[in-house]
């Protein structure tokens, strides 16, 4: 490395996403081709309608404004600053620039050749996904930089999303325009115009042999290289890149980049020897990305009221259903759903603060129950509590009054979004669950040490809390207080164990499902209370007995227990699998019946699902025995 400027550029790039994924040696090689551009304030780097450059850009110094024209006005949609990328259109589109890029300050820009960089991203989906997210976020008029969205609280979304894209199938054109190789260019162009499409597949008895696009017409016909009377096989691109019907989003992205094409032909078996089924275009990938959870989170952050939030959550419900149908692992879906739900809560709080004015003290909003465990995919009940910092005694009343107003408004917004109110009123708008840090610590102390007369009111769901809004310090202090009580936990753990075993049995003595005998859900099976909650409760008491912090999710708790207690590893692994099977059945039934999926008709289940349900109940008996042996349940039995 003897080029000082290239080395300096490489070291600069290494500090920023997505370049941080590459080695300094690779970055040095790239930097040898980088052009350094200095532009003055108010000078344009490119404008709407300009032909695409062969480079994309990184801000080395200064500030760039990205804008588009809407309703005859120029609207600012992005503000790339030092270390941020922009001008990505050459990667993902072939038509001219759709935005303006103007220097808001005197700026230094690094221009990186697209062809040089492509070889480094073709085998790295993290870089590819980042660039595509950045591109689609600008297209969709979201002003926040993608780096912000996927840092801090968004990291889990990006990680799970990258994995999901290996499973996520694509919607594509299943009725593409097909033409024969003996047709003239003029005839094919007319058919494309009539069909309002930008491509046509050339076939021989439904077998793909080539493809022609708008780009071919511009570069080969409009330039005079071929006459419009020429046969279309003279200008078609061949061979066609063919793929199978179940290709994932990530696979399609990589194939397009590796082969420098904008269309993939879907065939019966994925080869060019079988019939054409459809065509995946570059635009299909962009649309798929534009409706992904990361973009939905950005929409949430810009939503102006509860109605907009409701529309976004409905979009996400479609994502959940599609993901389940395509057999994406439920653990990945749960992780993403948790972040989307958190984003909804945060926006509800932000909108409320805008209406009420600044809070009189710092505070944290905690989700509990299924949301606290990152298991809330359906519109299940809200569960939450609020902690505000300790304040002077004479101010306590007015401060609490503010936070009760805030919580009431937030709970109301979330109800409009689709999350029903908790029947037991375990929500932050209840004065019992909205109080200062010290009062909350006393509450947990009373619950865990039985120092108060309200022992019977211990709400176990409060031990599955997750910070949804506010400073981490409050959560950390609360964790310390709770886990300090686990130094002498026998009576408390015995209580949790006893509560776990009190859940109604799922099967009768004759191994038949125990269904509801009367009421509105007569002849239905309560999958929540008879199957899922016993596993939730068992995982909670067992993980707390080992004083393990930071794992709230039931599936992950059992996975951790399998490693912590090798003696029972098989039981815990089976319990983890059972929890996922039961959850998936509940979700499928809930979405099908447009409810929370608590009560299901066993008779209407498929034979396969009925068998899965019964098998998933087997680990419960073994878990009961482990709990009986571990804890002194005679306190409460």
Secondary structure as UniProt FT lines:
FT   HELIX           4..13
FT   TURN            14..15
FT   TURN            17..18
FT   HELIX           19..21
FT   HELIX           24..31
FT   TURN            32..33
FT   STRAND          35..39
FT   TURN            41..42
FT   STRAND          44..46
FT   TURN            48..49
FT   STRAND          55..61
FT   STRAND          64..70
FT   TURN            71..72
FT   STRAND          73..78
FT   TURN            82..83
FT   STRAND          85..86
FT   HELIX           89..92
FT   STRAND          100..103
FT   STRAND          107..113
FT   HELIX           114..121
FT   TURN            122..123
FT   HELIX           125..139
FT   TURN            140..141
FT   HELIX           146..149
FT   HELIX           152..154
FT   HELIX           155..164
FT   TURN            165..167
FT   STRAND          178..180
FT   TURN            181..182
FT   HELIX           185..195
FT   STRAND          199..204
FT   TURN            205..206
FT   STRAND          207..213
FT   HELIX           214..216
FT   HELIX           217..221
FT   TURN            222..223
FT   TURN            228..229
FT   HELIX           232..234
FT   STRAND          242..243
FT   TURN            245..246
FT   HELIX           249..259
FT   STRAND          263..267
FT   TURN            272..273
FT   STRAND          275..281
FT   HELIX           282..290
FT   HELIX           293..302
FT   HELIX           306..325
FT   TURN            326..327
FT   HELIX           330..356
FT   STRAND          363..367
FT   HELIX           369..372
FT   TURN            373..374
FT   STRAND          384..388
FT   HELIX           393..417
FT   TURN            423..424
FT   TURN            428..429
FT   HELIX           431..433
FT   STRAND          434..436
FT   HELIX           437..449
FT   HELIX           455..457
FT   HELIX           460..463
FT   STRAND          466..469
FT   HELIX           472..484
FT   HELIX           485..488
FT   HELIX           490..501
FT   TURN            509..510
FT   TURN            520..523
FT   STRAND          525..526
FT   HELIX           528..532
FT   HELIX           533..545
FT   TURN            546..547
FT   HELIX           554..564
FT   HELIX           566..568
FT   HELIX           569..593
FT   STRAND          599..600
FT   HELIX           602..604
FT   HELIX           607..616
FT   HELIX           618..630
FT   HELIX           633..635
//
